Amino acid sequence: MGKIKMETGVVVITLTATVYRGIIRETHSSRIGFCGEYNKEILSKMGDEFKKIYAGQIEAEYKGKSVKPDKIIYRVSTKSTECEMILNGK
């Protein structure tokens, strides 16, 4: 098994849900950020897991409402910036 290349930096994962009800469109957005070591595969898996959790939260929010959405579209965007030094000189 090959060695996984880890990068050090700051990561921001943006979760977006667009809710359609007829001609009305509502957009919800949430951001998660952290700094540390990561690789692209880990970020991809994290994005997928956060998307599932976010979808559950949005759908639970609309279950209690009298008007049901026609469709909900979820998107995940991951941005990373590599840094040499983050905390405590590491």
MOPAC internal coordinates of N, CA, C and O (Angstrom, degrees):
PM7 1SCF
backbone

  N    0.0000 0     0.00 0     0.00 0    0    0    0
  C    1.4556 1     0.00 0     0.00 0    1    0    0
  C    1.5232 1   108.38 1     0.00 0    2    1    0
  O    1.2310 1   120.18 1   -48.19 1    3    2    1
  N    1.3237 1   117.27 1   131.81 1    3    2    1
  C    1.4557 1   122.50 1  -179.46 1    5    3    2
  C    1.5170 1   112.25 1   -74.16 1    6    5    3
  O    1.2310 1   121.64 1   -23.11 1    7    6    5
  N    1.3050 1   114.46 1   156.89 1    7    6    5
  C    1.4586 1   119.51 1   178.66 1    9    7    6
  C    1.5289 1   109.48 1   -76.04 1   10    9    7
  O    1.2310 1   120.72 1   -46.50 1   11   10    9
  N    1.3199 1   116.23 1   133.50 1   11   10    9
  C    1.4611 1   121.76 1   179.67 1   13   11   10
  C    1.5215 1   108.61 1   -81.84 1   14   13   11
  O    1.2310 1   120.75 1   -51.99 1   15   14   13
  N    1.3240 1   116.17 1   128.01 1   15   14   13
  C    1.4650 1   120.84 1  -179.85 1   17   15   14
  C    1.5262 1   109.19 1   -80.38 1   18   17   15
  O    1.2310 1   121.06 1   -64.08 1   19   18   17
  N    1.3102 1   115.58 1   115.92 1   19   18   17
  C    1.4622 1   121.36 1   178.16 1   21   19   18
  C    1.5257 1   108.76 1   -96.22 1   22   21   19
  O    1.2310 1   121.25 1   -38.09 1   23   22   21
  N    1.3153 1   115.22 1   141.91 1   23   22   21
  C    1.4570 1   121.65 1   176.73 1   25   23   22
  C    1.5211 1   108.19 1  -114.34 1   26   25   23
  O    1.2310 1   120.56 1   -27.39 1   27   26   25
  N    1.3100 1   116.53 1   152.61 1   27   26   25
  C    1.4566 1   121.83 1   177.94 1   29   27   26
  C    1.5139 1   107.81 1  -112.44 1   30   29   27
  O    1.2310 1   120.75 1   -47.99 1   31   30   29
  N    1.3310 1   116.17 1   132.01 1   31   30   29
  C    1.4564 1   118.35 1  -179.80 1   33   31   30
  C    1.5079 1   113.54 1   173.56 1   34   33   31
  O    1.2310 1   121.70 1    16.76 1   35   34   33
  N    1.3134 1   114.36 1  -163.24 1   35   34   33
  C    1.4656 1   123.11 1  -178.96 1   37   35   34
  C    1.5253 1   107.87 1  -111.40 1   38   37   35
  O    1.2310 1   120.92 1   -44.62 1   39   38   37
  N    1.3405 1   115.85 1   135.38 1   39   38   37
  C    1.4619 1   121.52 1  -177.92 1   41   39   38
  C    1.5211 1   109.31 1  -126.12 1   42   41   39
  O    1.2310 1   120.59 1   -43.18 1   43   42   41
  N    1.3312 1   116.47 1   136.82 1   43   42   41
  C    1.4660 1   122.11 1   173.50 1   45   43   42
  C    1.5244 1   107.34 1  -126.49 1   46   45   43
  O    1.2310 1   120.95 1   -57.34 1   47   46   45
  N    1.3397 1   115.78 1   122.66 1   47   46   45
  C    1.4594 1   121.90 1   176.82 1   49   47   46
  C    1.5236 1   106.91 1  -106.93 1   50   49   47
  O    1.2310 1   120.44 1   -58.21 1   51   50   49
  N    1.3342 1   116.76 1   121.79 1   51   50   49
  C    1.4631 1   122.19 1   179.53 1   53   51   50
  C    1.5230 1   108.76 1  -106.75 1   54   53   51
  O    1.2310 1   120.96 1   -54.73 1   55   54   53
  N    1.3331 1   115.77 1   125.27 1   55   54   53
  C    1.4601 1   122.37 1   178.25 1   57   55   54
  C    1.5180 1   107.96 1  -107.97 1   58   57   55
  O    1.2310 1   120.43 1   -49.49 1   59   58   57
  N    1.3271 1   116.78 1   130.51 1   59   58   57
  C    1.4599 1   121.20 1  -178.74 1   61   59   58
  C    1.5185 1   109.29 1  -130.12 1   62   61   59
  O    1.2310 1   120.91 1   -45.20 1   63   62   61
  N    1.3296 1   115.87 1   134.80 1   63   62   61
  C    1.4647 1   121.73 1   174.31 1   65   63   62
  C    1.5227 1   107.60 1  -123.69 1   66   65   63
  O    1.2310 1   120.66 1   -53.39 1   67   66   65
  N    1.3305 1   116.35 1   126.61 1   67   66   65
  C    1.4595 1   121.57 1   175.79 1   69   67   66
  C    1.5192 1   107.06 1  -109.72 1   70   69   67
  O    1.2310 1   121.14 1   -60.19 1   71   70   69
  N    1.3389 1   115.43 1   119.81 1   71   70   69
  C    1.4621 1   122.01 1  -176.39 1   73   71   70
  C    1.5233 1   108.16 1  -106.05 1   74   73   71
  O    1.2310 1   120.67 1   -55.19 1   75   74   73
  N    1.3317 1   116.33 1   124.81 1   75   74   73
  C    1.4665 1   122.12 1  -179.28 1   77   75   74
  C    1.5239 1   109.49 1  -107.63 1   78   77   75
  O    1.2310 1   121.08 1   -51.82 1   79   78   77
  N    1.3455 1   115.55 1   128.18 1   79   78   77
  C    1.4708 1   122.64 1   173.37 1   81   79   78
  C    1.5213 1   106.40 1  -133.53 1   82   81   79
  O    1.2310 1   120.94 1   -83.11 1   83   82   81
  N    1.3302 1   115.80 1    96.89 1   83   82   81
  C    1.4634 1   119.14 1  -176.17 1   85   83   82
  C    1.5170 1   109.61 1    65.18 1   86   85   83
  O    1.2310 1   120.80 1    55.24 1   87   86   85
  N    1.3470 1   116.07 1  -124.76 1   87   86   85
  C    1.4674 1   119.93 1   179.20 1   89   87   86
  C    1.5267 1   112.00 1   -92.74 1   90   89   87
  O    1.2310 1   120.50 1  -178.72 1   91   90   89
  N    1.3202 1   116.66 1     1.28 1   91   90   89
  C    1.4692 1   121.52 1  -179.59 1   93   91   90
  C    1.5313 1   109.21 1   -92.80 1   94   93   91
  O    1.2310 1   121.36 1   -45.89 1   95   94   93
  N    1.3320 1   115.01 1   134.11 1   95   94   93
  C    1.4586 1   121.07 1   178.26 1   97   95   94
  C    1.5244 1   108.32 1  -124.44 1   98   97   95
  O    1.2310 1   120.65 1   -52.81 1   99   98   97
  N    1.3255 1   116.37 1   127.19 1   99   98   97
  C    1.4625 1   122.73 1   178.75 1  101   99   98
  C    1.5263 1   107.83 1  -116.41 1  102  101   99
  O    1.2310 1   120.14 1   -44.98 1  103  102  101
  N    1.3201 1   117.34 1   135.02 1  103  102  101
  C    1.4586 1   120.56 1  -179.86 1  105  103  102
  C    1.5218 1   109.91 1  -117.63 1  106  105  103
  O    1.2310 1   120.97 1   -50.82 1  107  106  105
  N    1.3340 1   115.76 1   129.18 1  107  106  105
  C    1.4623 1   122.98 1   176.17 1  109  107  106
  C    1.5245 1   107.15 1  -114.60 1  110  109  107
  O    1.2310 1   120.63 1   -37.28 1  111  110  109
  N    1.3254 1   116.40 1   142.72 1  111  110  109
  C    1.4544 1   119.66 1  -178.56 1  113  111  110
  C    1.5234 1   109.98 1  -142.47 1  114  113  111
  O    1.2310 1   120.98 1   -34.12 1  115  114  113
  N    1.3261 1   115.74 1   145.88 1  115  114  113
  C    1.4541 1   121.47 1   178.57 1  117  115  114
  C    1.5235 1   108.14 1  -145.92 1  118  117  115
  O    1.2310 1   120.48 1   -33.12 1  119  118  117
  N    1.3364 1   116.68 1   146.88 1  119  118  117
  C    1.4635 1   121.11 1   179.97 1  121  119  118
  C    1.5179 1   110.60 1  -124.65 1  122  121  119
  O    1.2310 1   121.74 1   -36.91 1  123  122  121
  N    1.3255 1   114.27 1   143.09 1  123  122  121
  C    1.4592 1   122.20 1   175.98 1  125  123  122
  C    1.5228 1   105.88 1  -126.98 1  126  125  123
  O    1.2310 1   120.12 1   -49.97 1  127  126  125
  N    1.3175 1   117.37 1   130.03 1  127  126  125
  C    1.4573 1   120.08 1  -179.38 1  129  127  126
  C    1.5142 1   111.65 1  -132.46 1  130  129  127
  O    1.2310 1   120.72 1   -30.47 1  131  130  129
  N    1.3172 1   116.24 1   149.53 1  131  130  129
  C    1.4580 1   121.10 1   175.87 1  133  131  130
  C    1.5224 1   109.13 1  -158.26 1  134  133  131
  O    1.2310 1   120.86 1   -13.99 1  135  134  133
  N    1.3187 1   115.95 1   166.01 1  135  134  133
  C    1.4571 1   120.57 1   174.12 1  137  135  134
  C    1.5225 1   108.01 1  -129.26 1  138  137  135
  O    1.2310 1   120.74 1   -30.93 1  139  138  137
  N    1.3027 1   116.19 1   149.07 1  139  138  137
  C    1.4568 1   120.84 1  -178.73 1  141  139  138
  C    1.5105 1   110.65 1   151.36 1  142  141  139
  O    1.2310 1   121.04 1    23.95 1  143  142  141
  N    1.3396 1   115.61 1  -156.05 1  143  142  141
  C    1.4565 1   120.86 1  -179.72 1  145  143  142
  C    1.5184 1   110.14 1   -95.90 1  146  145  143
  O    1.2310 1   120.86 1   -38.22 1  147  146  145
  N    1.3197 1   115.96 1   141.78 1  147  146  145
  C    1.4585 1   121.44 1  -178.54 1  149  147  146
  C    1.5249 1   108.92 1  -157.83 1  150  149  147
  O    1.2310 1   121.03 1   -10.58 1  151  150  149
  N    1.3263 1   115.64 1   169.42 1  151  150  149
  C    1.4644 1   121.08 1   167.34 1  153  151  150
  C    1.5202 1   107.63 1  -139.75 1  154  153  151
  O    1.2310 1   120.40 1   -10.72 1  155  154  153
  N    1.3142 1   116.85 1   169.28 1  155  154  153
  C    1.4754 1   121.22 1  -173.46 1  157  155  154
  C    1.5245 1   111.75 1   -62.44 1  158  157  155
  O    1.2310 1   120.00 1   142.94 1  159  158  157
  N    1.3270 1   117.60 1   -37.06 1  159  158  157
  C    1.4657 1   120.95 1  -179.76 1  161  159  158
  C    1.5270 1   110.88 1   -65.08 1  162  161  159
  O    1.2310 1   120.59 1   137.03 1  163  162  161
  N    1.3222 1   116.47 1   -42.97 1  163  162  161
  C    1.4665 1   120.91 1   178.49 1  165  163  162
  C    1.5270 1   109.92 1   -63.13 1  166  165  163
  O    1.2310 1   120.15 1   136.19 1  167  166  165
  N    1.3330 1   117.32 1   -43.81 1  167  166  165
  C    1.4671 1   120.48 1  -179.90 1  169  167  166
  C    1.5212 1   111.48 1   -62.45 1  170  169  167
  O    1.2310 1   120.46 1   141.74 1  171  170  169
  N    1.3146 1   116.72 1   -38.26 1  171  170  169
  C    1.4607 1   120.81 1   179.17 1  173  171  170
  C    1.5310 1   110.80 1   -64.27 1  174  173  171
  O    1.2310 1   120.55 1   134.46 1  175  174  173
  N    1.3299 1   116.55 1   -45.54 1  175  174  173
  C    1.4720 1   120.86 1   178.96 1  177  175  174
  C    1.5282 1   111.03 1   -64.97 1  178  177  175
  O    1.2310 1   120.78 1   138.73 1  179  178  177
  N    1.3362 1   116.12 1   -41.27 1  179  178  177
  C    1.4692 1   119.69 1   178.65 1  181  179  178
  C    1.5232 1   110.52 1   -62.49 1  182  181  179
  O    1.2310 1   120.39 1   136.34 1  183  182  181
  N    1.3264 1   116.86 1   -43.66 1  183  182  181
  C    1.4633 1   121.20 1   178.79 1  185  183  182
  C    1.5124 1   111.69 1   -58.74 1  186  185  183
  O    1.2310 1   120.36 1   136.77 1  187  186  185
  N    1.3379 1   116.92 1   -43.23 1  187  186  185
  C    1.4683 1   120.89 1   178.96 1  189  187  186
  C    1.5252 1   111.66 1   -63.80 1  190  189  187
  O    1.2310 1   120.39 1   137.42 1  191  190  189
  N    1.3379 1   116.86 1   -42.58 1  191  190  189
  C    1.4688 1   120.23 1  -179.99 1  193  191  190
  C    1.5287 1   111.54 1   -67.11 1  194  193  191
  O    1.2310 1   120.49 1   136.05 1  195  194  193
  N    1.3356 1   116.68 1   -43.95 1  195  194  193
  C    1.4657 1   119.88 1   178.06 1  197  195  194
  C    1.5264 1   111.07 1   -62.86 1  198  197  195
  O    1.2310 1   120.47 1   144.32 1  199  198  197
  N    1.3358 1   116.71 1   -35.68 1  199  198  197
  C    1.4637 1   121.22 1   178.87 1  201  199  198
  C    1.5306 1   110.43 1   -62.89 1  202  201  199
  O    1.2310 1   120.08 1   137.88 1  203  202  201
  N    1.3405 1   117.45 1   -42.12 1  203  202  201
  C    1.4740 1   121.61 1   178.11 1  205  203  202
  C    1.5279 1   110.94 1   -62.61 1  206  205  203
  O    1.2310 1   120.66 1   135.38 1  207  206  205
  N    1.3210 1   116.33 1   -44.62 1  207  206  205
  C    1.4688 1   120.85 1   179.99 1  209  207  206
  C    1.5236 1   110.19 1   -64.42 1  210  209  207
  O    1.2310 1   120.57 1   134.96 1  211  210  209
  N    1.3269 1   116.52 1   -45.04 1  211  210  209
  C    1.4672 1   121.86 1  -179.57 1  213  211  210
  C    1.5268 1   110.84 1   -62.89 1  214  213  211
  O    1.2310 1   120.36 1   139.18 1  215  214  213
  N    1.3387 1   116.92 1   -40.82 1  215  214  213
  C    1.4662 1   121.24 1   177.90 1  217  215  214
  C    1.5275 1   110.13 1   -61.01 1  218  217  215
  O    1.2310 1   120.29 1   138.09 1  219  218  217
  N    1.3210 1   117.06 1   -41.91 1  219  218  217
  C    1.4659 1   120.80 1   177.71 1  221  219  218
  C    1.5187 1   111.89 1   -61.61 1  222  221  219
  O    1.2310 1   120.38 1   138.75 1  223  222  221
  N    1.3292 1   116.88 1   -41.25 1  223  222  221
  C    1.4650 1   120.90 1   179.45 1  225  223  222
  C    1.5260 1   111.53 1   -66.01 1  226  225  223
  O    1.2310 1   120.06 1   135.60 1  227  226  225
  N    1.3215 1   117.49 1   -44.40 1  227  226  225
  C    1.4709 1   121.23 1  -179.17 1  229  227  226
  C    1.5240 1   110.13 1   -65.53 1  230  229  227
  O    1.2310 1   120.32 1   134.88 1  231  230  229
  N    1.3303 1   116.99 1   -45.12 1  231  230  229
  C    1.4651 1   120.18 1  -179.47 1  233  231  230
  C    1.5221 1   111.34 1   -64.66 1  234  233  231
  O    1.2310 1   119.83 1   143.12 1  235  234  233
  N    1.3309 1   117.93 1   -36.88 1  235  234  233
  C    1.4650 1   121.16 1   177.16 1  237  235  234
  C    1.5278 1   110.65 1   -65.24 1  238  237  235
  O    1.2310 1   120.54 1   143.80 1  239  238  237
  N    1.3273 1   116.57 1   -36.20 1  239  238  237
  C    1.4657 1   120.94 1   178.90 1  241  239  238
  C    1.5292 1   111.21 1   -63.73 1  242  241  239
  O    1.2310 1   120.26 1   142.23 1  243  242  241
  N    1.3271 1   117.12 1   -37.77 1  243  242  241
  C    1.4632 1   120.74 1  -177.48 1  245  243  242
  C    1.5263 1   113.41 1   -86.06 1  246  245  243
  O    1.2310 1   119.40 1   167.15 1  247  246  245
  N    1.3353 1   118.75 1   -12.85 1  247  246  245
  C    1.4681 1   120.71 1   177.70 1  249  247  246
  C    1.5205 1   111.20 1   -64.50 1  250  249  247
  O    1.2310 1   120.20 1   145.09 1  251  250  249
  N    1.3166 1   117.22 1   -34.91 1  251  250  249
  C    1.4558 1   121.76 1  -178.13 1  253  251  250
  C    1.5170 1   114.54 1   -80.44 1  254  253  251
  O    1.2310 1   119.74 1   171.15 1  255  254  253
  N    1.3108 1   118.10 1    -8.85 1  255  254  253
  C    1.4652 1   121.34 1  -177.60 1  257  255  254
  C    1.5254 1   110.53 1   -90.32 1  258  257  255
  O    1.2310 1   121.22 1   -28.70 1  259  258  257
  N    1.3278 1   115.28 1   151.30 1  259  258  257
  C    1.4662 1   120.14 1  -178.38 1  261  259  258
  C    1.5287 1   112.32 1   -75.10 1  262  261  259
  O    1.2310 1   120.02 1   149.59 1  263  262  261
  N    1.3266 1   117.56 1   -30.41 1  263  262  261
  C    1.4654 1   121.32 1   179.62 1  265  263  262
  C    1.5289 1   108.35 1   -97.27 1  266  265  263
  O    1.2310 1   120.64 1   -60.65 1  267  266  265
  N    1.3164 1   116.39 1   119.35 1  267  266  265
  C    1.4670 1   121.55 1  -178.36 1  269  267  266
  C    1.5305 1   110.37 1   -90.36 1  270  269  267
  O    1.2310 1   120.01 1   -38.17 1  271  270  269
  N    1.3297 1   117.59 1   141.83 1  271  270  269
  C    1.4702 1   120.28 1   178.69 1  273  271  270
  C    1.5277 1   111.75 1   -71.00 1  274  273  271
  O    1.2310 1   120.92 1   -30.77 1  275  274  273
  N    1.3450 1   115.84 1   149.23 1  275  274  273
  C    1.4650 1   121.14 1   175.76 1  277  275  274
  C    1.5261 1   110.64 1   -72.30 1  278  277  275
  O    1.2310 1   120.93 1   136.71 1  279  278  277
  N    1.3320 1   115.82 1   -43.29 1  279  278  277
  C    1.4642 1   120.33 1   176.28 1  281  279  278
  C    1.5222 1   109.30 1  -157.77 1  282  281  279
  O    1.2310 1   121.39 1   -22.84 1  283  282  281
  N    1.3342 1   114.95 1   157.16 1  283  282  281
  C    1.4618 1   122.06 1   177.54 1  285  283  282
  C    1.5280 1   107.00 1  -130.24 1  286  285  283
  O    1.2310 1   120.94 1   -50.60 1  287  286  285
  N    1.3196 1   115.80 1   129.40 1  287  286  285
  C    1.4649 1   121.14 1   178.69 1  289  287  286
  C    1.5305 1   108.05 1  -114.51 1  290  289  287
  O    1.2310 1   120.90 1   -50.85 1  291  290  289
  N    1.3387 1   115.88 1   129.15 1  291  290  289
  C    1.4617 1   122.10 1  -178.76 1  293  291  290
  C    1.5265 1   109.65 1  -109.66 1  294  293  291
  O    1.2310 1   120.85 1   -39.70 1  295  294  293
  N    1.3465 1   115.98 1   140.30 1  295  294  293
  C    1.4592 1   121.86 1   177.29 1  297  295  294
  C    1.5258 1   109.53 1  -134.64 1  298  297  295
  O    1.2310 1   121.28 1   -30.85 1  299  298  297
  N    1.3279 1   115.15 1   149.15 1  299  298  297
  C    1.4628 1   121.87 1   176.82 1  301  299  298
  C    1.5222 1   107.74 1  -127.89 1  302  301  299
  O    1.2310 1   120.91 1   -47.53 1  303  302  301
  N    1.3247 1   115.87 1   132.47 1  303  302  301
  C    1.4604 1   121.56 1   176.44 1  305  303  302
  C    1.5250 1   107.76 1  -126.18 1  306  305  303
  O    1.2310 1   120.38 1   -50.43 1  307  306  305
  N    1.3236 1   116.88 1   129.57 1  307  306  305
  C    1.4607 1   121.44 1  -179.36 1  309  307  306
  C    1.5233 1   108.90 1  -119.00 1  310  309  307
  O    1.2310 1   120.73 1   -56.68 1  311  310  309
  N    1.3141 1   116.20 1   123.32 1  311  310  309
  C    1.4664 1   122.10 1   177.71 1  313  311  310
  C    1.5239 1   107.87 1  -119.70 1  314  313  311
  O    1.2310 1   120.71 1   -46.06 1  315  314  313
  N    1.3166 1   116.25 1   133.94 1  315  314  313
  C    1.4615 1   119.73 1   178.95 1  317  315  314
  C    1.5241 1   109.72 1  -131.84 1  318  317  315
  O    1.2310 1   121.45 1   -33.68 1  319  318  317
  N    1.3129 1   114.82 1   146.32 1  319  318  317
  C    1.4569 1   122.00 1   176.79 1  321  319  318
  C    1.5188 1   107.70 1  -128.98 1  322  321  319
  O    1.2310 1   120.56 1   -58.57 1  323  322  321
  N    1.3129 1   116.53 1   121.43 1  323  322  321
  C    1.4583 1   120.09 1   179.95 1  325  323  322
  C    1.5248 1   110.19 1   -75.86 1  326  325  323
  O    1.2310 1   120.95 1   -39.12 1  327  326  325
  N    1.3250 1   115.78 1   140.88 1  327  326  325
  C    1.4638 1   122.35 1   178.21 1  329  327  326
  C    1.5244 1   108.29 1  -135.73 1  330  329  327
  O    1.2310 1   120.35 1   -36.19 1  331  330  329
  N    1.3038 1   116.94 1   143.81 1  331  330  329
  C    1.4620 1   120.89 1   176.43 1  333  331  330
  C    1.5265 1   111.12 1   -78.69 1  334  333  331
  O    1.2310 1   120.39 1   139.19 1  335  334  333
  N    1.3221 1   116.86 1   -40.81 1  335  334  333
  C    1.4554 1   120.68 1  -177.58 1  337  335  334
  C    1.5254 1   108.61 1  -124.88 1  338  337  335
  O    1.2310 1   120.75 1   -50.79 1  339  338  337
  N    1.3336 1   116.18 1   129.21 1  339  338  337
  C    1.4609 1   119.53 1  -179.90 1  341  339  338
  C    1.5226 1   110.63 1  -114.11 1  342  341  339
  O    1.2310 1   120.63 1   112.66 1  343  342  341
  N    1.3306 1   116.40 1   -67.34 1  343  342  341
  C    1.4621 1   120.97 1  -176.67 1  345  343  342
  C    1.5254 1   110.40 1  -133.85 1  346  345  343
  O    1.2310 1   120.27 1   -37.34 1  347  346  345
  N    1.2936 1   117.08 1   142.66 1  347  346  345
  C    1.4619 1   123.34 1   174.14 1  349  347  346
  C    1.5291 1   113.30 1    52.09 1  350  349  347
  O    1.2310 1   120.70 1  -145.55 1  351  350  349
  N    1.3220 1   116.26 1    34.45 1  351  350  349
  C    1.4532 1   120.30 1   176.87 1  353  351  350
  C    1.5133 1   115.26 1    71.89 1  354  353  351
  O    1.2310 1   119.63 1  -171.06 1  355  354  353
  N    1.3294 1   118.31 1     8.94 1  355  354  353
  C    1.4702 1   120.97 1  -179.09 1  357  355  354
  C    1.5150 1   110.01 1   -80.36 1  358  357  355
  O    1.2310 1   120.10 1   180.00 1  359  358  357

